[in-house]
Amino acid sequence: ILGAAVLLCMADVLHAFAIEEKGDVFRRTDCPAFLVFDSAAYLADMTFELPCKCKPEEVSEVVWYFQKEMGSHQTRVLTDLAGTVIVDSAHVQAGSDVLKRFSLRMFSLIVFRAQVTDSGHYICGTKKGEYFSGYDVDVQPTEHITVAFLDRGQHVQDDVQAKLFSLFTTFWDWTVCDRCGVRGEQRRIGLCYVQSNWLNPRYRTTLPNVTSCGSRAVPARLQHIGHLRQPEVAIRSCLTPCPK
Ligand SMILES: *[C@@H]1O[C@H](CO)[C@@H](O)[C@H](O)[C@H]1NC(C)=O
């Protein structure tokens, strides 16, 4: 039930900031006083865009940082030096594919065909190390994805209830019918989400106490729970008239 009520879009999740707008610092930049991470979840192979949300007006160039874990010493700089270049602050990645999968457009970072290993913190800021806004990105694996053909009486996964948390699926919108005039097919992707009172408050989520299963907001002692559930796809038939 809860899953159905969750909206995946990350728009307007600003209610968390009591501190905002207090004091000059914030009026100028619209950034929260300390870095928080907006949670975002995707399925492997998806392409997504992360806007740099609260960049001060006078900043004309941003740099994106990638951090596997909070406070990790291995911070990779994803930057755009005349095109798409990634500079690894520790050592340059050997594989060239990673170089092609990130791109900066204006102040947004675009991640093409994200991999599970791309999960982590993405932070936009300046070369000097000022941080403006951050994301906690959870890329969920497709290997063990479950598929439910609803027309054949198959069901999506049941919610999992435990003492400290519950797990459920949050579905994206149905895709448009893949044919017209004849019976076609629609699908919707469902990602694993967790509800718990023990999430790290440093992370900002659309619903209170709810985040995706692979999020870093999930405390270490609960991080195994992601393995209890897989992302899923629901498929149903559809019939839409063809445009005249
Ligand atoms: C969220 O968790 C906190 C404890 O961390 C609890 O006090 C609060 O009631 C919870 N809110 C909801 C909506 O479940």
The ligand as an SDF file (V2000), in Angstrom:
LIG
                    3D

 14 14  0  0  0  0  0  0  0  0999 V2000
   10.4690    8.7300   11.3550 C   0  0  0  0  0  0  0  0  0  0  0  0
   11.4370    8.2630   12.2660 O   0  0  0  0  0  0  0  0  0  0  0  0
   11.5220    9.0100   13.4650 C   0  0  0  0  0  0  0  0  0  0  0  0
   12.6180    8.3990   14.2970 C   0  0  0  0  0  0  0  0  0  0  0  0
   13.8360    8.4550   13.6580 O   0  0  0  0  0  0  0  0  0  0  0  0
   10.1810    9.0040   14.1830 C   0  0  0  0  0  0  0  0  0  0  0  0
   10.2750    9.8090   15.3380 O   0  0  0  0  0  0  0  0  0  0  0  0
    9.1000    9.5280   13.2710 C   0  0  0  0  0  0  0  0  0  0  0  0
    7.8410    9.3950   13.8900 O   0  0  0  0  0  0  0  0  0  0  0  0
    9.0950    8.7630   11.9550 C   0  0  0  0  0  0  0  0  0  0  0  0
    8.1410    9.3830   11.0430 N   0  0  0  0  0  0  0  0  0  0  0  0
    7.2870    8.6850   10.3030 C   0  0  0  0  0  0  0  0  0  0  0  0
    6.3750    9.4890    9.4340 C   0  0  0  0  0  0  0  0  0  0  0  0
    7.2250    7.4800   10.3270 O   0  0  0  0  0  0  0  0  0  0  0  0
  1  2  1  0
  1 10  1  0
  2  3  1  0
  3  4  1  0
  3  6  1  0
  4  5  1  0
  6  7  1  0
  6  8  1  0
  8  9  1  0
  8 10  1  0
 10 11  1  0
 11 12  1  0
 12 13  1  0
 12 14  2  0
M  END
$$$$
